[in-house]
């Protein structure tokens, strides 16, 4: 069995590979390392008077993005 070079995989390819090989600890570590390196956008903070509105907008934006990617 040849070694897999996870660093050359796109994020989507690595995710698909990991999901197809869930018993492979190397794939799990590569996937989690990649996810932990990505910056996370802060949408809102606890106590923000517009907390619910900002969360709803973020969810809608993500759903729209997924819909648009599915249409390509």
C-alpha positions, 0 to 999 in steps of 0.5 A, a space after each residue: 500500500 502506498 503512502 497518501 500525500 494528504 497535503 496535496 489534496 484539496 480540502 474537499 478531496 481530503 474530506 471525501 477521502 476521510 469519509 470513505 476511509 473512517 478507520 484510517 487514523 492517518 486520514 483522521 489526523 490529516 483532516 482534523 489538522 487541516 480543519 484546526 488550521 483554518 481560521 474561524 469567523 466570529 459571527 457574534 458574541 454572547 450578550 449582543 442584542 442582535 445575537 439571534 439575527 446574526 446567527 440566522 443570517 449566518 445560517 442563511 448565508 451558509 445554506 445559500 452558499 451550499 445551494 449555489 455550489 450544488 447548482 454549479 
